[in-house]
Amino acid sequence: MSKFGLIGKSLKHSHSKALHELIAKNNQLTYTYELLEYESKDDLIVAIDLLKKKKYLGYNVTIPYKEAIMSYCDELSEAARKIQAVNTIYLKDGLVYGDNTDYYGVMRLFEFYHINPKTKAVYILGSGGAAKATAYALSLLGYLPVVVSRDKQKNKKQFSMVIDYEQFYQIDQYPLVINTTPVGMYPNNDNCPLPPQIAKKIDIVIDLIYNPKKTVLMKEANFSCNGIVMLVTQALRSQELWQKKILKSTKEDIDDLIGGLNL
């Protein structure tokens, strides 16, 4: 039986195993999916060796190894190169191939909720791996990603436009803000990445957090959604790459997968 897995460090709260098992069931696929914890980036060579021996046919990669795993890849997709992070790995023509499906998840989220902000500028809170994938997705969708970071100078090389929070607070209205930080995530549900007086000026909020389902930031906006659709669709895309075929991914299919997770 085909084996896949998630590479990470602390995975006890991960929903990936349950999600990939649901994808298998909904698409009549047979495989196992395991959670594979590695204490150090130096240990990742063990996972790569198992991949080369075809003990596993593919991996997802989560924090803190999305960047570290790149050095073990023989080739990178265009998306992985531009995002500078890998979340999906498999063998391609005998070589270790690194790809990124997080940005695809962001694009599918926009499609799922019919998100169409009034202006081209979209503000991204945070500058980590999720922010990089989000910025890349926004560029493909024709928007101008504006990254809001506490360390403006450090992030100027990665992003085309970076402002600090002081500059962000001077803006009159925010058509769309995407939170890629963990602020507000369980168990710190009462936290918010923005002051209330700023949050109230946001038309649309996308919070990539999905536990809780509705964060404090989301409650302040006229329209909001969490990151569960991104989670589901990036996983679907990974399986499509591994299975080499298109899987069920209509709105109804995505709703079924979300419902099956019981989050």
C-alpha distance (Angstrom), angle and dihedral (degrees) to the residues before:
residue distance angle dihedral
M1 . . .
S2 3.82 . .
K3 3.80 115.3 .
F4 3.79 128.2 -152.6
G5 3.77 131.0 169.6
L6 3.78 150.6 -178.4
I7 3.81 117.8 -112.7
G8 3.79 115.0 -150.8
K9 3.78 144.1 116.6
S10 3.81 108.9 -112.5
L11 3.78 109.8 20.4
K12 3.80 105.8 156.9
H13 3.82 91.8 112.1
S14 3.82 95.3 43.9
H15 3.82 119.4 125.5
S16 3.81 93.1 -165.8
K17 3.80 97.7 100.7
A18 3.82 92.8 51.3
L19 3.82 91.2 43.9
H20 3.80 95.7 51.1
E21 3.79 90.7 46.1
L22 3.81 88.8 54.2
I23 3.81 90.3 49.2
A24 3.81 89.3 52.4
K25 3.80 91.7 50.5
N26 3.82 94.6 46.4
N27 3.81 92.1 49.3
Q28 3.83 100.1 38.5
L29 3.81 92.0 -115.0
T30 3.79 127.0 149.7
Y31 3.79 118.6 -144.3
T32 3.80 142.6 109.3
Y33 3.79 125.5 -118.6
E34 3.80 121.6 -158.7
L35 3.80 137.5 -171.8
L36 3.82 108.5 -123.4
E37 3.79 116.0 -166.4
Y38 3.81 120.6 -162.2
E39 3.81 121.3 -174.8
S40 3.80 96.6 -153.8
K41 3.79 138.5 24.4
D42 3.80 86.8 -121.6
D43 3.82 88.0 65.5
L44 3.81 91.8 60.9
I45 3.81 89.2 87.7
V46 3.82 86.6 73.8
A47 3.81 91.1 60.0
I48 3.80 92.0 45.5
D49 3.80 90.9 51.1
L50 3.83 90.6 52.6
L51 3.81 89.4 49.7
K52 3.81 92.1 51.6
K53 3.80 89.6 49.8
K54 3.85 87.8 50.2
K55 3.78 92.6 -121.7
Y56 3.81 83.4 130.1
L57 3.80 122.6 27.1
G58 3.77 96.6 -157.1
Y59 3.77 146.1 -7.5
N60 3.75 138.7 -147.8
V61 3.80 113.7 -146.4
T62 3.79 125.6 -149.7
I63 3.80 136.6 177.1
P64 2.96 131.3 -16.5
Y65 3.83 94.7 20.9
K66 3.83 107.0 49.8
E67 3.80 91.5 103.5
A68 3.82 99.2 30.8
I69 3.81 92.0 55.8
M70 3.81 90.7 61.2
S71 3.80 92.1 77.6
Y72 3.82 89.3 61.0
C73 3.82 93.3 54.1
D74 3.80 121.6 96.7
E75 3.79 92.2 -159.5
L76 3.80 136.3 15.8
S77 3.78 130.7 -154.2
E78 3.80 118.0 -118.9
A79 3.81 89.3 -106.3
A80 3.82 93.2 51.7
R81 3.81 90.9 48.4
K82 3.78 93.8 50.6
I83 3.80 95.4 41.6
Q84 3.81 91.5 41.4
A85 3.80 91.5 -140.6
V86 3.82 135.0 94.1
N87 3.80 125.0 -151.4
T88 3.82 99.8 162.0
I89 3.81 128.4 52.1
Y90 3.80 133.8 179.1
L91 3.78 141.2 143.1
K92 3.80 116.7 -86.1
D93 3.80 117.0 -176.8
G94 3.79 88.2 -19.0
L95 3.81 93.8 -53.7
V96 3.81 128.3 111.0
Y97 3.79 104.0 -107.8
G98 3.81 122.2 -161.6
D99 3.79 120.6 -157.1
N100 3.79 138.6 166.8
T101 3.81 124.5 -134.9
D102 3.81 97.6 168.6
Y103 3.79 91.9 89.9
Y104 3.82 89.1 51.6
G105 3.80 88.3 54.8
V106 3.80 90.2 54.6
M107 3.81 91.3 50.2
R108 3.81 91.8 49.3
L109 3.81 89.7 49.3
F110 3.83 89.9 57.1
E111 3.80 89.5 49.4
F112 3.81 94.1 45.2
Y113 3.82 94.5 54.2
H114 3.84 96.4 32.5
I115 3.80 90.3 -122.8
N116 3.78 112.2 -174.6
P117 3.83 113.8 160.0
K118 3.78 120.5 -155.2
T119 3.81 94.9 -119.4
K120 3.80 136.2 40.4
A121 3.81 94.7 -121.7
V122 3.81 113.6 90.2
Y123 3.79 120.0 -176.6
I124 3.81 120.5 -137.0
L125 3.80 119.4 -162.8
G126 3.80 109.9 -147.3
S127 3.79 135.4 21.7
G128 3.82 105.7 -131.5
G129 3.80 131.2 107.6
A130 3.82 94.7 -65.1
A131 3.80 90.0 50.6
K132 3.81 91.3 51.8
A133 3.80 92.2 51.1
T134 3.81 90.8 45.7
A135 3.81 92.8 50.0
Y136 3.81 90.9 50.8
A137 3.81 91.5 49.3
L138 3.81 91.8 49.1
S139 3.80 90.7 51.4
L140 3.81 90.6 52.8
L141 3.81 89.4 49.4
G142 3.80 90.9 53.4
Y143 3.80 99.3 -105.5
L144 3.80 130.5 126.9
P145 3.82 108.7 -119.1
V146 3.80 112.5 -146.4
V147 3.80 111.1 -167.8
V148 3.80 117.3 -149.6
S149 3.79 108.8 -152.6
R150 3.79 138.8 166.5
D151 3.81 88.0 -140.2
K152 3.79 104.1 49.6
Q153 3.81 97.2 168.6
K154 3.79 95.1 49.6
N155 3.81 93.4 54.3
K156 3.82 100.2 43.7
K157 3.81 92.1 95.2
Q158 3.81 95.1 54.2
F159 3.81 99.8 42.6
S160 3.79 131.1 47.5
M161 3.80 93.5 -138.9
V162 3.83 126.2 24.3
I163 3.80 129.0 172.4
D164 3.78 130.7 176.0
Y165 3.80 125.2 -121.5
E166 3.80 93.0 -100.9
Q167 3.82 89.7 59.1
F168 3.80 90.8 43.6
Y169 3.80 91.9 55.1
Q170 3.83 90.8 56.7
I171 3.82 92.9 64.3
D172 3.82 115.0 105.1
Q173 3.80 100.0 -145.0
Y174 3.80 136.4 9.5
P175 3.83 115.8 -149.9
L176 3.83 92.9 -174.6
V177 3.79 133.5 5.9
I178 3.82 124.1 -178.6
N179 3.80 118.0 -160.6
T180 3.81 112.5 -150.1
T181 3.82 94.9 164.1
P182 3.84 122.9 98.1
V183 3.83 91.5 -123.0
G184 3.81 107.7 128.9
M185 3.81 95.2 22.7
Y186 3.81 121.0 134.9
P187 3.00 127.7 -52.6
N188 3.83 89.6 24.5
N189 3.80 93.2 55.6
D190 3.80 95.2 149.2
N191 3.81 94.3 59.9
C192 3.80 122.8 99.7
P193 3.83 128.5 -168.8
L194 3.82 91.4 -139.3
P195 3.81 135.3 46.0
P196 3.85 113.7 -102.7
Q197 3.81 93.6 -112.7
I198 3.82 89.8 57.6
A199 3.81 96.6 40.9
K200 3.81 90.3 54.6
K201 3.83 90.0 62.8
I202 3.83 94.3 60.9
D203 3.81 118.8 104.5
I204 3.82 98.2 -168.2
V205 3.82 127.5 19.7
I206 3.79 125.0 -168.7
D207 3.78 109.3 -172.0
L208 3.80 111.8 -172.0
I209 3.82 88.4 -155.1
Y210 3.83 112.7 99.9
N211 3.80 100.1 -179.4
P212 3.00 106.9 93.2
K213 3.80 96.0 31.5
K214 3.81 90.5 -140.0
T215 3.80 117.0 32.5
V216 3.80 126.0 -159.8
L217 3.81 88.6 -103.7
M218 3.80 91.8 52.9
K219 3.81 91.9 52.1
E220 3.81 91.4 60.7
A221 3.83 97.8 55.4
N222 3.81 129.7 86.1
F223 3.82 88.4 -125.8
S224 3.77 128.3 11.2
C225 3.79 142.8 168.7
N226 3.78 134.8 -177.4
G227 3.81 131.1 -130.4
I228 3.81 100.9 -96.8
V229 3.83 93.8 104.3
M230 3.80 89.2 52.8
L231 3.82 90.4 50.2
V232 3.81 92.7 50.8
T233 3.80 98.2 43.0
Q234 3.82 96.1 45.8
A235 3.81 87.2 53.7
L236 3.81 91.2 48.7
R237 3.79 90.5 51.1
S238 3.81 91.4 50.5
Q239 3.79 90.4 53.8
E240 3.81 90.4 48.1
L241 3.80 89.5 55.9
W242 3.81 91.9 47.8
Q243 3.81 95.9 42.1
K244 3.82 92.9 40.6
K245 3.78 92.8 -135.6
I246 3.79 141.3 88.6
L247 3.80 114.8 -94.1
K248 3.79 131.5 -156.9
S249 3.78 107.8 -77.1
T250 3.80 109.5 150.8
K251 3.80 119.0 135.3
E252 3.79 88.3 -96.9
D253 3.81 91.7 51.1
I254 3.80 91.1 50.2
D255 3.81 91.0 47.9
D256 3.81 89.4 51.4
L257 3.81 91.4 52.7
I258 3.81 92.3 47.2
G259 3.80 90.4 48.9
G260 3.79 91.1 49.0
L261 3.79 91.6 56.2
N262 3.83 91.9 60.7
L263 3.79 92.6 -150.9
